[in-house]
Amino acid sequence: MQVLDSEFKPGLAGVVAAETKLSRVDGAIGELIIAGYPLEEIAQQASFEEVVYLLWRGERPSESALEKFTSALAQHRELPQATLTLLEQIAVQKKPAMDALRMAAGTLDLDQAAKPAEEAAIVILARLPTIVAAYHRLVNGERPIKPDSDLSHAANYLYMLTGQRPTKAQIKGMETYLNTVVDHGLNASTFTSRVIIATQTDMLSAVVGGIGALKGPLHGGAPGPALDMVFEIAVAERAEGYLREKIERGDRLMGFGHRVYKVRDPRADVLGAAAQKMFEEMADESPEGFELYKLALTVEEKALELLEEYKPGRKLQTNVEFYTALLLHGLGLPADLFSPTFAVSRAAGWMGHCFEQLETGRIIRPKARYVGEINSKW
Amino acid sequence: MQVLDSEFKPGLAGVVAAETKLSRVDGAIGELIIAGYPLEEIAQQASFEEVVYLLWRGERPSESALEKFTSALAQHRELPQATLTLLEQIAVQKKPAMDALRMAAGTLDLDQAAKPAEEAAIVILARLPTIVAAYHRLVNGERPIKPDSDLSHAANYLYMLTGQRPTKAQIKGMETYLNTVVDHGLNASTFTSRVIIATQTDMLSAVVGGIGALKGPLHGGAPGPALDMVFEIAVAERAEGYLREKIERGDRLMGFGHRVYKVRDPRADVLGAAAQKMFEEMADESPEGFELYKLALTVEEKALELLEEYKPGRKLQTNVEFYTALLLHGLGLPADLFSPTFAVSRAAGWMGHCFEQLETGRIIRPKARYVGEINSKW
């Protein structure tokens, strides 16, 4: 087998491994296109169901198609009994939520016969939030709450987490978050899913692989401790002193800067606007939430000002983690639910990429260069 | 982010994605090197534990190091109770063995605290055979058999499958098989494991991803129906007529030909020799096994002769699936255990690649080319 191009590409950096119609990330101009639509066009206007349909089928659904799709998703939310039993046992061990999600997700088609990829995808997407919510409650000593098929995907997720019917503002906040992070080019977890499905294995194998990759600390996008700084600062007056000290110590400011986006991350803009709207609408019922929101804005403003002072020209911007943390915190989600909630959305992107990959009919199989010995004797 | 090389590489064909000291596949000359050793040097001489140590640490173990490694593997074979419970529930659904393996493997560290990669790898490798054997027995209505830490990895696997102490010939047959398929360049499942671990996630996530990829029909190497033809032929006299009819109908002869190897697959040679030895040594206790072996040789000889007659110059050779099926069948394994048994071995290769990938410290993240619309309005 003669192979002409065999230069080693560490990390496959710069190599184009797929063609996609799902999303385009242009870091230089701060733009994210989702299936043809600039993110700003759809993040707050579309429902999550509409965005998923768009990603999976390449076009906006008609009203009746959307109704059918929404209903199919809503009908498949309940977990197999074996998955619930497993979640109870994982909760006893108090495993991190992402580990629980990976383990339980692997079993979520246990009550299903083998299905064509798109039918399998609906069951998987429908059930991931149920797993996350059930585990969250179990690990906190509460009973899981059965899904309500009358609620939208986003609303039902919040409902299963808290047992409370979410307000419109909360639903819109969650939906905007899910829409915003649903796809983002060929990141490591999305690539994982494509590599797996390219063998023509089942959809769930690809999603479980994606969850495993997403768990890794080098995988960007899943929000972590971006808000901790805000909590530590606690009052606006302390912001400048705290931040100066941190920067002078050489610490990185979590929530600022991104590998790809050299200007402002468009997702940060969208989530910032969604957070503003949500916190304002909830100001009466949750004045302390609104206070935290204002504090976060002060910290952000001060941080950007000081970053420009200490690192002029670097143009470090608020990233998606900062506003994700703010928004999800405002929705009552503790930080250990941030990554699983990210997965609940991104799984739709993974599976959209899987459909594309399946259409190519090709396996993904690069080469390795052997650099060891060749003639050892045992 | 300026990217110079952005030619689309469908399937990443010809792209070098990793440097490795684990194995080199040279299809043109029919050679497979495992960590410096030509396969023929180690397949029958080394124990599986020695081969794994060699792959993971890059050198043959000293006697004391081997003892320690063997004992560590032997100590970790028992499954968490939750994994056994899950296997029972999967068996009720009669899921295929590879699905059961993927699901149960995902939970096999449930009783373990987070561990450094190499410690985690030992637990995973130790327990995969226990899962396969337990599920096989459960799905056939039998109780799982507890592992015996006095037996070697290969011997214990056979013991857990059958409840019988395997003979020396059987152990050597299984061990040769495990050694032979332990690593084979950057195939799709191995690449999957590398992509996942490159995010610095946990080892089990990488192995579960590998199992998911291995399940796919486009993933070569896992033996399927290669022996069915031999069973259908049943008596030597029917071989020629059966094969002529099949070739003239345009059917592919399972067990012959390989994408990579243009001459004889070295694994086929090694497994052929192992099968011969095993069937001869077992001829007294299992005369019908020896008869089947002789029939298979007749079928092989006739198939190669006819392939040369009908497709001159194609040089189709007996592939690894043919001798795998023969050897594993001779060990009493039904065909649905072939792929899981392949995974039991290959997982060691996956994890060896994971160690290498972790050492690079790099994430694997190629790019996608966006080919969709860019300015749609919602």
Interface residues (C-beta under 8 A of the other chain):
Chain A: M1 V3 L4 D5 S6 E7 F8 K9 P10 G11 L12 A13 G14 V15 V16 A17 A18 E19 T20 K21 L22 S23 R24 G27 A28 I33 A35 G36 Y37 P38 E41 I42 Q45 A46 R60 Q81 A82 T85 L86 Q89 I90 Q93 K95 D99 R102 M103 G106 T107 L110 D111 G185 L186 N187 A188 S189 F191 T192 V195 I196 I197 A198 T199 Q200 T201 D202 L204 S205 A206 V208 G209 I211 G212 A213 L214 K215 G216 P217 L218 H219 V260 K262 T360 R362 I363 I364 R365 P366 K367 A368 R369 Y370 V371 G372 E373 I374 N375 S376 K377 W378
Chain B: M1 V3 L4 D5 S6 E7 F8 K9 P10 G11 L12 A13 G14 V15 V16 A17 A18 E19 T20 K21 L22 S23 R24 G27 A28 I33 A35 G36 Y37 P38 E41 I42 Q45 A46 R60 Q81 A82 T85 L86 Q89 I90 Q93 K95 D99 R102 M103 G106 T107 L110 D111 G185 L186 N187 A188 S189 F191 T192 V195 I196 I197 A198 T199 Q200 T201 D202 L204 S205 A206 V208 G209 I211 G212 A213 L214 K215 G216 P217 L218 H219 V260 K262 T360 R362 I363 I364 R365 P366 K367 A368 R369 Y370 V371 G372 E373 I374 N375 S376 K377 W378
